[in-house]
Structures are given as structure tokens and as C-alpha cells.
Amino acid sequence: MMKARVTVMLKTGVLDPQGEAVRHALGALGFDGVEGVRQGKVIELDLAETSAAEAEANVTRMCEKLLANTVIESYRVEIA
Amino acid sequence: MMKARVTVMLKTGVLDPQGEAVRHALGALGFDGVEGVRQGKVIELDLAETSAAEAEANVTRMCEKLLANTVIESYRVEIA
């Protein structure tokens, strides 16, 4: 059994209103010096797979098909 | 300038309907062997701070105050 972690972020240049909202809220709470905020999602998967290489190939296909919108999002796969 | 990454996940035992939805969707797409899925969020911050220790203390306070709902979510702070 393997664990995989997928991190999906909006690509650079794509407007991130969630991140902007967090940045404003932090400023309103008195946190200075926050120059930029980007918010993304992380998906942790428990896989029956035993080969790390197979698991990574599989999870990459999951990203392409479902987990990320590759037009505006980039993703990173880590296998543990 | 420092970069911080905060990962916020629902605590173990807290129902994760988003993760469940992803698990079902992966099954429907023919991906077998996905035994569990948890979905969380990741927040990347650009900080004016120059001390890593100060940055970590600051970001931890941001988590407690805004970024995580510590009743049901756990968070992890990484400084780079």
C-alpha cells in the first residue's frame, strides 16, 4: 500500500481570488508583510498499488483526467 | 523575503465529503485500488520577514486566527 499526495495550484498569472481574499483578511487582522498569497488544494490518496513507479504513473493520469484542470492549474505528485 | 507553505487537512475522524466525492469519481473513471482520499487546502505565502523563526511563529499565529479551523482541521507550516 502506498500513499500519494497531489498538490494543485493555479498557474502563475491566473487570478486567484481566494488567495487575494486571504491576503486582505490577514492584513485586516494586523498581519503585516504578507506580500502575496496563493491558495490551492492538496489531495492525499491511499493506494493499493505496491510499485512506486506504477503509483506515480497512475496518479498522474488521475490528475490529467480529474484532479486538476490543466488549462489553469498545475499539479505536483509525491509518492510516499 | 521568505516563502511559507501551510497545509490544512481535516483531522482524522472528521468526515471528508469532498474526499469521498473524489474517491467515487475516480472509481467511476475506472481507477481501481484507491482506498481512501482526503482533500485539504494549501496556502502559499510570500512574506517580507527575513528571519525563518519569526516567519514560522507569525504563520502559526495566522493559522490559529484565520487559516485553519482548529476544531476540525490540523495544519502544518513549512518555511522555505
Backbone of each chain as nested JSON, in Angstrom:
{
  "chains": [
    {"id": "A", "residues": [
      {"number": 1, "name": "MET", "atoms": {"N": [0.833, -1.215, 0.0], "CA": [0.0, 0.0, 0.0], "C": [0.865, 1.261, 0.0]}},
      {"number": 2, "name": "MET", "atoms": {"N": [0.481, 2.217, -0.835], "CA": [1.267, 3.438, -0.954], "C": [0.387, 4.657, -0.685]}},
      {"number": 3, "name": "LYS", "atoms": {"N": [1.051, 5.726, -0.285], "CA": [0.353, 6.991, -0.124], "C": [0.85, 7.964, -1.18]}},
      {"number": 4, "name": "ALA", "atoms": {"N": [-0.068, 8.705, -1.752], "CA": [0.315, 9.727, -2.727], "C": [-0.27, 11.053, -2.272]}},
      {"number": 5, "name": "ARG", "atoms": {"N": [0.472, 12.109, -2.568], "CA": [-0.027, 13.452, -2.274], "C": [0.033, 14.268, -3.548]}},
      {"number": 6, "name": "VAL", "atoms": {"N": [-1.097, 14.853, -3.894], "CA": [-1.177, 15.695, -5.087], "C": [-1.413, 17.128, -4.629]}},
      {"number": 7, "name": "THR", "atoms": {"N": [-0.597, 18.046, -5.109], "CA": [-0.8, 19.461, -4.811], "C": [-1.198, 20.155, -6.105]}},
      {"number": 8, "name": "VAL", "atoms": {"N": [-2.327, 20.817, -6.085], "CA": [-2.845, 21.504, -7.272], "C": [-2.896, 23.0, -6.98]}},
      {"number": 9, "name": "MET", "atoms": {"N": [-2.189, 23.77, -7.803], "CA": [-2.186, 25.229, -7.634], "C": [-2.614, 25.878, -8.946]}},
      {"number": 10, "name": "LEU", "atoms": {"N": [-3.195, 27.065, -8.852], "CA": [-3.456, 27.836, -10.056], "C": [-2.124, 28.218, -10.686]}},
      {"number": 11, "name": "LYS", "atoms": {"N": [-2.032, 28.182, -12.011], "CA": [-0.797, 28.566, -12.679], "C": [-0.478, 30.038, -12.424]}},
      {"number": 12, "name": "THR", "atoms": {"N": [0.812, 30.351, -12.498], "CA": [1.237, 31.751, -12.365], "C": [0.521, 32.577, -13.432]}},
      {"number": 13, "name": "GLY", "atoms": {"N": [0.01, 33.703, -13.028], "CA": [-0.667, 34.566, -13.982], "C": [-2.173, 34.395, -13.97]}},
      {"number": 14, "name": "VAL", "atoms": {"N": [-2.643, 33.274, -13.436], "CA": [-4.089, 33.085, -13.315], "C": [-4.544, 33.76, -12.018]}},
      {"number": 15, "name": "LEU", "atoms": {"N": [-5.544, 34.612, -12.132], "CA": [-6.047, 35.355, -10.979], "C": [-6.527, 34.379, -9.904]}},
      {"number": 16, "name": "ASP", "atoms": {"N": [-6.151, 34.639, -8.647], "CA": [-6.505, 33.74, -7.544], "C": [-7.311, 34.517, -6.504]}},
      {"number": 17, "name": "PRO", "atoms": {"N": [-8.627, 34.634, -6.702], "CA": [-9.443, 35.453, -5.799], "C": [-9.459, 34.917, -4.364]}},
      {"number": 18, "name": "GLN", "atoms": {"N": [-9.37, 33.592, -4.211], "CA": [-9.322, 33.022, -2.856], "C": [-8.075, 33.491, -2.117]}},
      {"number": 19, "name": "GLY", "atoms": {"N": [-6.945, 33.412, -2.819], "CA": [-5.688, 33.863, -2.223], "C": [-5.739, 35.345, -1.89]}},
      {"number": 20, "name": "GLU", "atoms": {"N": [-6.316, 36.141, -2.795], "CA": [-6.441, 37.581, -2.559], "C": [-7.299, 37.859, -1.323]}},
      {"number": 21, "name": "ALA", "atoms": {"N": [-8.376, 37.09, -1.183], "CA": [-9.267, 37.272, -0.027], "C": [-8.515, 36.971, 1.264]}},
      {"number": 22, "name": "VAL", "atoms": {"N": [-7.687, 35.914, 1.232], "CA": [-6.911, 35.575, 2.426], "C": [-5.918, 36.695, 2.732]}},
      {"number": 23, "name": "ARG", "atoms": {"N": [-5.284, 37.232, 1.692], "CA": [-4.301, 38.296, 1.9], "C": [-4.963, 39.522, 2.548]}},
      {"number": 24, "name": "HIS", "atoms": {"N": [-6.136, 39.889, 2.047], "CA": [-6.85, 41.018, 2.635], "C": [-7.235, 40.736, 4.089]}},
      {"number": 25, "name": "ALA", "atoms": {"N": [-7.724, 39.525, 4.341], "CA": [-8.163, 39.191, 5.699], "C": [-6.985, 39.221, 6.659]}},
      {"number": 26, "name": "LEU", "atoms": {"N": [-5.824, 38.736, 6.211], "CA": [-4.642, 38.762, 7.076], "C": [-4.249, 40.209, 7.389]}},
      {"number": 27, "name": "GLY", "atoms": {"N": [-4.298, 41.069, 6.375], "CA": [-3.992, 42.482, 6.597], "C": [-4.955, 43.105, 7.595]}},
      {"number": 28, "name": "ALA", "atoms": {"N": [-6.235, 42.795, 7.458], "CA": [-7.25, 43.354, 8.354], "C": [-7.036, 42.865, 9.782]}},
      {"number": 29, "name": "LEU", "atoms": {"N": [-6.448, 41.68, 9.943], "CA": [-6.175, 41.145, 11.281], "C": [-4.865, 41.682, 11.857]}},
      {"number": 30, "name": "GLY", "atoms": {"N": [-4.182, 42.527, 11.093], "CA": [-2.968, 43.139, 11.62], "C": [-1.68, 42.418, 11.266]}},
      {"number": 31, "name": "PHE", "atoms": {"N": [-1.76, 41.41, 10.396], "CA": [-0.532, 40.745, 9.972], "C": [0.093, 41.552, 8.834]}},
      {"number": 32, "name": "ASP", "atoms": {"N": [1.226, 42.185, 9.137], "CA": [1.902, 42.985, 8.122], "C": [2.886, 42.118, 7.344]}},
      {"number": 33, "name": "GLY", "atoms": {"N": [3.312, 42.632, 6.223], "CA": [4.394, 41.994, 5.493], "C": [3.988, 40.75, 4.73]}},
      {"number": 34, "name": "VAL", "atoms": {"N": [2.684, 40.587, 4.494], "CA": [2.252, 39.468, 3.656], "C": [2.123, 40.012, 2.234]}},
      {"number": 35, "name": "GLU", "atoms": {"N": [3.047, 39.626, 1.388], "CA": [3.141, 40.257, 0.068], "C": [2.372, 39.522, -1.011]}},
      {"number": 36, "name": "GLY", "atoms": {"N": [2.112, 38.265, -0.787], "CA": [1.334, 37.53, -1.77], "C": [0.805, 36.25, -1.166]}},
      {"number": 37, "name": "VAL", "atoms": {"N": [-0.385, 35.842, -1.606], "CA": [-0.982, 34.6, -1.117], "C": [-1.573, 33.86, -2.308]}},
      {"number": 38, "name": "ARG", "atoms": {"N": [-1.251, 32.577, -2.426], "CA": [-1.871, 31.726, -3.441], "C": [-2.499, 30.555, -2.692]}},
      {"number": 39, "name": "GLN", "atoms": {"N": [-3.732, 30.226, -3.044], "CA": [-4.373, 29.088, -2.377], "C": [-4.629, 27.977, -3.391]}},
      {"number": 40, "name": "GLY", "atoms": {"N": [-4.303, 26.774, -2.986], "CA": [-4.537, 25.611, -3.835], "C": [-5.126, 24.484, -3.021]}},
      {"number": 41, "name": "LYS", "atoms": {"N": [-5.143, 23.305, -3.619], "CA": [-5.689, 22.171, -2.879], "C": [-4.697, 21.024, -2.849]}},
      {"number": 42, "name": "VAL", "atoms": {"N": [-4.856, 20.202, -1.838], "CA": [-3.993, 19.041, -1.686], "C": [-4.896, 17.817, -1.534]}},
      {"number": 43, "name": "ILE", "atoms": {"N": [-4.55, 16.761, -2.245], "CA": [-5.365, 15.547, -2.218], "C": [-4.454, 14.396, -1.809]}},
      {"number": 44, "name": "GLU", "atoms": {"N": [-4.79, 13.732, -0.708], "CA": [-3.995, 12.599, -0.232], "C": [-4.725, 11.318, -0.567]}},
      {"number": 45, "name": "LEU", "atoms": {"N": [-4.015, 10.402, -1.23], "CA": [-4.641, 9.165, -1.7], "C": [-3.975, 7.966, -1.043]}},
      {"number": 46, "name": "ASP", "atoms": {"N": [-4.776, 7.014, -0.581], "CA": [-4.262, 5.701, -0.164], "C": [-4.481, 4.751, -1.325]}},
      {"number": 47, "name": "LEU", "atoms": {"N": [-3.385, 4.162, -1.805], "CA": [-3.46, 3.317, -2.994], "C": [-3.105, 1.878, -2.653]}},
      {"number": 48, "name": "ALA", "atoms": {"N": [-3.793, 0.922, -3.281], "CA": [-3.498, -0.495, -3.074], "C": [-2.184, -0.869, -3.764]}},
      {"number": 49, "name": "GLU", "atoms": {"N": [-1.84, -0.113, -4.784], "CA": [-0.591, -0.267, -5.549], "C": [0.631, -0.514, -4.657]}},
      {"number": 50, "name": "THR", "atoms": {"N": [1.537, -1.375, -5.113], "CA": [2.766, -1.603, -4.329], "C": [4.02, -1.042, -5.012]}},
      {"number": 51, "name": "SER", "atoms": {"N": [3.932, -0.774, -6.315], "CA": [5.103, -0.219, -7.008], "C": [5.011, 1.299, -7.052]}},
      {"number": 52, "name": "ALA", "atoms": {"N": [6.062, 1.97, -6.61], "CA": [6.05, 3.437, -6.57], "C": [5.946, 4.019, -7.981]}},
      {"number": 53, "name": "ALA", "atoms": {"N": [6.645, 3.403, -8.933], "CA": [6.626, 3.917, -10.302], "C": [5.224, 3.809, -10.902]}},
      {"number": 54, "name": "GLU", "atoms": {"N": [4.578, 2.64, -10.688], "CA": [3.199, 2.444, -11.168], "C": [2.252, 3.434, -10.501]}},
      {"number": 55, "name": "ALA", "atoms": {"N": [2.437, 3.599, -9.192], "CA": [1.564, 4.509, -8.447], "C": [1.685, 5.915, -9.015]}},
      {"number": 56, "name": "GLU", "atoms": {"N": [2.923, 6.343, -9.261], "CA": [3.117, 7.709, -9.769], "C": [2.479, 7.88, -11.151]}},
      {"number": 57, "name": "ALA", "atoms": {"N": [2.636, 6.873, -12.008], "CA": [2.044, 6.949, -13.347], "C": [0.519, 7.025, -13.252]}},
      {"number": 58, "name": "ASN", "atoms": {"N": [-0.029, 6.206, -12.347], "CA": [-1.473, 6.183, -12.14], "C": [-2.01, 7.512, -11.637]}},
      {"number": 59, "name": "VAL", "atoms": {"N": [-1.331, 8.051, -10.64], "CA": [-1.808, 9.3, -10.033], "C": [-1.684, 10.443, -11.036]}},
      {"number": 60, "name": "THR", "atoms": {"N": [-0.639, 10.409, -11.862], "CA": [-0.507, 11.437, -12.9], "C": [-1.7, 11.37, -13.854]}},
      {"number": 61, "name": "ARG", "atoms": {"N": [-2.13, 10.136, -14.19], "CA": [-3.309, 10.02, -15.054], "C": [-4.568, 10.546, -14.352]}},
      {"number": 62, "name": "MET", "atoms": {"N": [-4.673, 10.284, -13.034], "CA": [-5.814, 10.823, -12.271], "C": [-5.829, 12.35, -12.324]}},
      {"number": 63, "name": "CYS", "atoms": {"N": [-4.643, 12.951, -12.232], "CA": [-4.555, 14.415, -12.28], "C": [-5.03, 14.938, -13.625]}},
      {"number": 64, "name": "GLU", "atoms": {"N": [-4.55, 14.307, -14.683], "CA": [-4.897, 14.761, -16.024], "C": [-6.387, 14.622, -16.295]}},
      {"number": 65, "name": "LYS", "atoms": {"N": [-6.984, 13.542, -15.724], "CA": [-8.389, 13.252, -16.031], "C": [-9.371, 13.929, -15.096]}},
      {"number": 66, "name": "LEU", "atoms": {"N": [-8.979, 14.089, -13.823], "CA": [-9.978, 14.539, -12.851], "C": [-9.473, 15.594, -11.868]}},
      {"number": 67, "name": "LEU", "atoms": {"N": [-8.282, 15.367, -11.309], "CA": [-7.925, 16.147, -10.121], "C": [-7.535, 17.586, -10.426]}},
      {"number": 68, "name": "ALA", "atoms": {"N": [-6.957, 17.818, -11.597], "CA": [-6.543, 19.179, -11.941], "C": [-7.211, 19.613, -13.235]}},
      {"number": 69, "name": "ASN", "atoms": {"N": [-7.473, 20.897, -13.335], "CA": [-7.905, 21.492, -14.595], "C": [-6.643, 22.063, -15.227]}},
      {"number": 70, "name": "THR", "atoms": {"N": [-6.048, 21.28, -16.142], "CA": [-4.698, 21.635, -16.611], "C": [-4.662, 22.886, -17.477]}},
      {"number": 71, "name": "VAL", "atoms": {"N": [-5.829, 23.42, -17.825], "CA": [-5.829, 24.699, -18.553], "C": [-5.333, 25.816, -17.627]}},
      {"number": 72, "name": "ILE", "atoms": {"N": [-5.778, 25.778, -16.384], "CA": [-5.435, 26.878, -15.468], "C": [-4.664, 26.415, -14.234]}},
      {"number": 73, "name": "GLU", "atoms": {"N": [-4.546, 25.104, -14.036], "CA": [-3.892, 24.621, -12.817], "C": [-2.678, 23.756, -13.145]}},
      {"number": 74, "name": "SER", "atoms": {"N": [-1.676, 23.833, -12.283], "CA": [-0.541, 22.918, -12.378], "C": [-0.62, 21.966, -11.174]}},
      {"number": 75, "name": "TYR", "atoms": {"N": [-0.033, 20.794, -11.32], "CA": [-0.086, 19.84, -10.197], "C": [1.28, 19.217, -9.977]}},
      {"number": 76, "name": "ARG", "atoms": {"N": [1.462, 18.722, -8.759], "CA": [2.695, 18.037, -8.395], "C": [2.306, 16.754, -7.675]}},
      {"number": 77, "name": "VAL", "atoms": {"N": [2.94, 15.655, -8.032], "CA": [2.636, 14.35, -7.431], "C": [3.819, 13.911, -6.583]}},
      {"number": 78, "name": "GLU", "atoms": {"N": [3.562, 13.552, -5.331], "CA": [4.604, 12.963, -4.477], "C": [4.108, 11.604, -3.997]}},
      {"number": 79, "name": "ILE", "atoms": {"N": [4.985, 10.62, -4.062], "CA": [4.634, 9.274, -3.598], "C": [5.427, 8.969, -2.34]}},
      {"number": 80, "name": "ALA", "atoms": {"N": [4.757, 8.423, -1.329], "CA": [5.457, 8.103, -0.069], "C": [5.152, 6.657, 0.329]}}
    ]},
    {"id": "B", "residues": [
      {"number": 1, "name": "MET", "atoms": {"N": [13.19, 38.168, 2.088], "CA": [11.848, 37.646, 1.798], "C": [11.807, 36.123, 1.936]}},
      {"number": 2, "name": "MET", "atoms": {"N": [10.751, 35.634, 2.543], "CA": [10.622, 34.193, 2.76], "C": [9.315, 33.683, 2.165]}},
      {"number": 3, "name": "LYS", "atoms": {"N": [9.333, 32.407, 1.877], "CA": [8.114, 31.766, 1.422], "C": [7.656, 30.776, 2.489]}},
      {"number": 4, "name": "ALA", "atoms": {"N": [6.357, 30.739, 2.732], "CA": [5.806, 29.779, 3.68], "C": [4.711, 28.991, 2.986]}},
      {"number": 5, "name": "ARG", "atoms": {"N": [4.614, 27.729, 3.371], "CA": [3.546, 26.899, 2.833], "C": [2.773, 26.299, 4.002]}},
      {"number": 6, "name": "VAL", "atoms": {"N": [1.477, 26.501, 3.997], "CA": [0.613, 25.953, 5.048], "C": [-0.272, 24.883, 4.425]}},
      {"number": 7, "name": "THR", "atoms": {"N": [-0.288, 23.713, 5.024], "CA": [-1.183, 22.651, 4.566], "C": [-2.232, 22.417, 5.642]}},
      {"number": 8, "name": "VAL", "atoms": {"N": [-3.486, 22.507, 5.267], "CA": [-4.596, 22.353, 6.205], "C": [-5.408, 21.129, 5.798]}},
      {"number": 9, "name": "MET", "atoms": {"N": [-5.529, 20.167, 6.7], "CA": [-6.308, 18.956, 6.416], "C": [-7.357, 18.786, 7.515]}},
      {"number": 10, "name": "LEU", "atoms": {"N": [-8.472, 18.149, 7.157], "CA": [-9.435, 17.781, 8.186], "C": [-8.778, 16.763, 9.11]}},
      {"number": 11, "name": "LYS", "atoms": {"N": [-9.058, 16.856, 10.41], "CA": [-8.483, 15.897, 11.349], "C": [-8.997, 14.495, 11.065]}},
      {"number": 12, "name": "THR", "atoms": {"N": [-8.2, 13.513, 11.45], "CA": [-8.626, 12.122, 11.307], "C": [-9.937, 11.936, 12.067]}},
      {"number": 13, "name": "GLY", "atoms": {"N": [-10.876, 11.269, 11.463], "CA": [-12.153, 11.026, 12.118], "C": [-13.221, 12.027, 11.72]}},
      {"number": 14, "name": "VAL", "atoms": {"N": [-12.802, 13.173, 11.185], "CA": [-13.784, 14.139, 10.686], "C": [-14.165, 13.73, 9.263]}},
      {"number": 15, "name": "LEU", "atoms": {"N": [-15.454, 13.617, 9.039], "CA": [-15.96, 13.201, 7.728], "C": [-15.499, 14.188, 6.649]}},
      {"number": 16, "name": "ASP", "atoms": {"N": [-15.031, 13.646, 5.519], "CA": [-14.498, 14.471, 4.444], "C": [-15.288, 14.209, 3.162]}},
      {"number": 17, "name": "PRO", "atoms": {"N": [-16.421, 14.882, 2.992], "CA": [-17.289, 14.602, 1.839], "C": [-16.617, 14.926, 0.502]}},
      {"number": 18, "name": "GLN", "atoms": {"N": [-15.751, 15.944, 0.481], "CA": [-15.031, 16.282, -0.755], "C": [-14.13, 15.129, -1.167]}},
      {"number": 19, "name": "GLY", "atoms": {"N": [-13.39, 14.595, -0.183], "CA": [-12.516, 13.456, -0.463], "C": [-13.308, 12.246, -0.929]}},
      {"number": 20, "name": "GLU", "atoms": {"N": [-14.445, 12.005, -0.292], "CA": [-15.304, 10.875, -0.678], "C": [-15.805, 11.035, -2.111]}},
      {"number": 21, "name": "ALA", "atoms": {"N": [-16.164, 12.268, -2.453], "CA": [-16.649, 12.535, -3.819], "C": [-15.552, 12.237, -4.834]}},
      {"number": 22, "name": "VAL", "atoms": {"N": [-14.319, 12.624, -4.506], "CA": [-13.199, 12.36, -5.415], "C": [-12.986, 10.846, -5.537]}},
      {"number": 23, "name": "ARG", "atoms": {"N": [-13.073, 10.139, -4.411], "CA": [-12.876, 8.683, -4.438], "C": [-13.907, 8.017, -5.359]}},
      {"number": 24, "name": "HIS", "atoms": {"N": [-15.166, 8.433, -5.213], "CA": [-16.217, 7.875, -6.071], "C": [-15.966, 8.187, -7.537]}},
      {"number": 25, "name": "ALA", "atoms": {"N": [-15.586, 9.429, -7.797], "CA": [-15.369, 9.838, -9.191], "C": [-14.214, 9.059, -9.804]}},
      {"number": 26, "name": "LEU", "atoms": {"N": [-13.153, 8.832, -9.026], "CA": [-12.017, 8.054, -9.547], "C": [-12.455, 6.632, -9.862]}},
      {"number": 27, "name": "GLY", "atoms": {"N": [-13.271, 6.044, -8.975], "CA": [-13.783, 4.688, -9.224], "C": [-14.606, 4.643, -10.5]}},
      {"number": 28, "name": "ALA", "atoms": {"N": [-15.46, 5.662, -10.677], "CA": [-16.32, 5.711, -11.856], "C": [-15.496, 5.857, -13.134]}},
      {"number": 29, "name": "LEU", "atoms": {"N": [-14.324, 6.471, -13.033], "CA": [-13.453, 6.639, -14.199], "C": [-12.592, 5.405, -14.453]}},
      {"number": 30, "name": "GLY", "atoms": {"N": [-12.733, 4.389, -13.588], "CA": [-12.007, 3.145, -13.822], "C": [-10.689, 3.025, -13.077]}},
      {"number": 31, "name": "PHE", "atoms": {"N": [-10.398, 3.963, -12.187], "CA": [-9.172, 3.848, -11.389], "C": [-9.455, 2.931, -10.2]}},
      {"number": 32, "name": "ASP", "atoms": {"N": [-8.87, 1.742, -10.236], "CA": [-9.076, 0.786, -9.143], "C": [-8.018, 0.996, -8.068]}},
      {"number": 33, "name": "GLY", "atoms": {"N": [-8.297, 0.427, -6.914], "CA": [-7.271, 0.395, -5.873], "C": [-7.077, 1.709, -5.145]}},
      {"number": 34, "name": "VAL", "atoms": {"N": [-8.054, 2.614, -5.265], "CA": [-7.983, 3.847, -4.474], "C": [-8.771, 3.601, -3.196]}},
      {"number": 35, "name": "GLU", "atoms": {"N": [-8.069, 3.467, -2.091], "CA": [-8.709, 3.008, -0.862], "C": [-9.179, 4.139, 0.038]}},
      {"number": 36, "name": "GLY", "atoms": {"N": [-8.602, 5.291, -0.145], "CA": [-9.047, 6.422, 0.66], "C": [-8.561, 7.712, 0.038]}},
      {"number": 37, "name": "VAL", "atoms": {"N": [-9.356, 8.757, 0.175], "CA": [-8.975, 10.068, -0.342], "C": [-9.325, 11.116, 0.708]}},
      {"number": 38, "name": "ARG", "atoms": {"N": [-8.392, 11.991, 1.002], "CA": [-8.665, 13.131, 1.879], "C": [-8.283, 14.382, 1.098]}},
      {"number": 39, "name": "GLN", "atoms": {"N": [-9.142, 15.376, 1.152], "CA": [-8.811, 16.61, 0.447], "C": [-8.625, 17.76, 1.429]}},
      {"number": 40, "name": "GLY", "atoms": {"N": [-7.586, 18.513, 1.24], "CA": [-7.33, 19.668, 2.101], "C": [-6.928, 20.851, 1.26]}},
      {"number": 41, "name": "LYS", "atoms": {"N": [-6.426, 21.878, 1.923], "CA": [-6.01, 23.051, 1.155], "C": [-4.577, 23.415, 1.485]}},
      {"number": 42, "name": "VAL", "atoms": {"N": [-3.976, 24.106, 0.555], "CA": [-2.601, 24.549, 0.735], "C": [-2.563, 26.043, 0.442]}},
      {"number": 43, "name": "ILE", "atoms": {"N": [-1.873, 26.779, 1.295], "CA": [-1.8, 28.23, 1.168], "C": [-0.324, 28.612, 1.114]}},
      {"number": 44, "name": "GLU", "atoms": {"N": [0.085, 29.243, 0.035], "CA": [1.474, 29.676, -0.113], "C": [1.551, 31.173, 0.12]}},
      {"number": 45, "name": "LEU", "atoms": {"N": [2.444, 31.562, 1.017], "CA": [2.553, 32.963, 1.414], "C": [3.931, 33.51, 1.066]}},
      {"number": 46, "name": "ASP", "atoms": {"N": [3.976, 34.713, 0.505], "CA": [5.236, 35.452, 0.354], "C": [5.301, 36.457, 1.493]}},
      {"number": 47, "name": "LEU", "atoms": {"N": [6.355, 36.354, 2.292], "CA": [6.461, 37.196, 3.482], "C": [7.648, 38.134, 3.367]}},
      {"number": 48, "name": "ALA", "atoms": {"N": [7.484, 39.368, 3.882], "CA": [8.589, 40.33, 3.877], "C": [9.625, 39.937, 4.929]}},
      {"number": 49, "name": "GLU", "atoms": {"N": [9.195, 39.21, 5.935], "CA": [10.047, 38.694, 7.021], "C": [11.373, 38.118, 6.514]}},
      {"number": 50, "name": "THR", "atoms": {"N": [12.438, 38.351, 7.276], "CA": [13.729, 37.775, 6.872], "C": [14.203, 36.66, 7.811]}},
      {"number": 51, "name": "SER", "atoms": {"N": [13.649, 36.577, 9.014], "CA": [14.056, 35.519, 9.941], "C": [13.105, 34.338, 9.824]}},
      {"number": 52, "name": "ALA", "atoms": {"N": [13.656, 33.149, 9.622], "CA": [12.819, 31.962, 9.449], "C": [12.025, 31.659, 10.72]}},
      {"number": 53, "name": "ALA", "atoms": {"N": [12.66, 31.85, 11.884], "CA": [11.982, 31.556, 13.15], "C": [10.788, 32.489, 13.356]}},
      {"number": 54, "name": "GLU", "atoms": {"N": [11.021, 33.791, 13.08], "CA": [9.938, 34.782, 13.192], "C": [8.811, 34.461, 12.211]}},
      {"number": 55, "name": "ALA", "atoms": {"N": [9.208, 34.1, 10.987], "CA": [8.213, 33.797, 9.964], "C": [7.36, 32.619, 10.412]}},
      {"number": 56, "name": "GLU", "atoms": {"N": [8.005, 31.592, 10.953], "CA": [7.238, 30.416, 11.376], "C": [6.278, 30.761, 12.509]}},
      {"number": 57, "name": "ALA", "atoms": {"N": [6.755, 31.564, 13.47], "CA": [5.892, 31.964, 14.591], "C": [4.692, 32.757, 14.073]}},
      {"number": 58, "name": "ASN", "atoms": {"N": [4.975, 33.676, 13.143], "CA": [3.928, 34.509, 12.562], "C": [2.887, 33.68, 11.806]}},
      {"number": 59, "name": "VAL", "atoms": {"N": [3.364, 32.765, 10.979], "CA": [2.444, 31.969, 10.166], "C": [1.621, 31.046, 11.068]}},
      {"number": 60, "name": "THR", "atoms": {"N": [2.228, 30.553, 12.135], "CA": [1.468, 29.726, 13.081], "C": [0.313, 30.539, 13.689]}},
      {"number": 61, "name": "ARG", "atoms": {"N": [0.603, 31.825, 14.003], "CA": [-0.484, 32.673, 14.521], "C": [-1.565, 32.903, 13.457]}},
      {"number": 62, "name": "MET", "atoms": {"N": [-1.148, 33.054, 12.209], "CA": [-2.136, 33.21, 11.118], "C": [-3.036, 31.975, 11.038]}},
      {"number": 63, "name": "CYS", "atoms": {"N": [-2.432, 30.799, 11.213], "CA": [-3.213, 29.552, 11.152], "C": [-4.244, 29.52, 12.269]}},
      {"number": 64, "name": "GLU", "atoms": {"N": [-3.79, 29.856, 13.479], "CA": [-4.683, 29.793, 14.638], "C": [-5.837, 30.785, 14.498]}},
      {"number": 65, "name": "LYS", "atoms": {"N": [-5.528, 31.946, 13.885], "CA": [-6.519, 33.024, 13.821], "C": [-7.423, 32.951, 12.61]}},
      {"number": 66, "name": "LEU", "atoms": {"N": [-6.884, 32.464, 11.487], "CA": [-7.652, 32.583, 10.241], "C": [-7.596, 31.355, 9.34]}},
      {"number": 67, "name": "LEU", "atoms": {"N": [-6.394, 30.819, 9.127], "CA": [-6.239, 29.872, 8.013], "C": [-6.843, 28.504, 8.3]}},
      {"number": 68, "name": "ALA", "atoms": {"N": [-6.852, 28.085, 9.552], "CA": [-7.392, 26.765, 9.891], "C": [-8.499, 26.899, 10.92]}},
      {"number": 69, "name": "ASN", "atoms": {"N": [-9.464, 26.03, 10.827], "CA": [-10.468, 25.903, 11.883], "C": [-9.989, 24.763, 12.774]}},
      {"number": 70, "name": "THR", "atoms": {"N": [-9.325, 25.139, 13.868], "CA": [-8.599, 24.125, 14.651], "C": [-9.521, 23.15, 15.386]}},
      {"number": 71, "name": "VAL", "atoms": {"N": [-10.815, 23.413, 15.373], "CA": [-11.743, 22.438, 15.953], "C": [-11.758, 21.158, 15.108]}},
      {"number": 72, "name": "ILE", "atoms": {"N": [-11.745, 21.334, 13.798], "CA": [-11.862, 20.168, 12.917], "C": [-10.67, 19.989, 11.978]}},
      {"number": 73, "name": "GLU", "atoms": {"N": [-9.775, 20.979, 11.933], "CA": [-8.666, 20.892, 10.978], "C": [-7.317, 20.933, 11.695]}},
      {"number": 74, "name": "SER", "atoms": {"N": [-6.347, 20.224, 11.12], "CA": [-4.968, 20.338, 11.585], "C": [-4.17, 21.051, 10.497]}},
      {"number": 75, "name": "TYR", "atoms": {"N": [-3.074, 21.67, 10.894], "CA": [-2.275, 22.391, 9.897], "C": [-0.796, 22.097, 10.093]}},
      {"number": 76, "name": "ARG", "atoms": {"N": [-0.057, 22.312, 9.022], "CA": [1.39, 22.135, 9.057], "C": [2.016, 23.343, 8.373]}},
      {"number": 77, "name": "VAL", "atoms": {"N": [3.049, 23.893, 8.97], "CA": [3.715, 25.067, 8.423], "C": [5.113, 24.673, 7.96]}},
      {"number": 78, "name": "GLU", "atoms": {"N": [5.458, 25.022, 6.729], "CA": [6.825, 24.835, 6.23], "C": [7.346, 26.182, 5.751]}},
      {"number": 79, "name": "ILE", "atoms": {"N": [8.565, 26.502, 6.116], "CA": [9.181, 27.77, 5.704], "C": [10.304, 27.452, 4.721]}},
      {"number": 80, "name": "ALA", "atoms": {"N": [10.357, 28.192, 3.627], "CA": [11.426, 27.932, 2.638], "C": [12.132, 29.241, 2.298]}}
    ]}
  ]
}
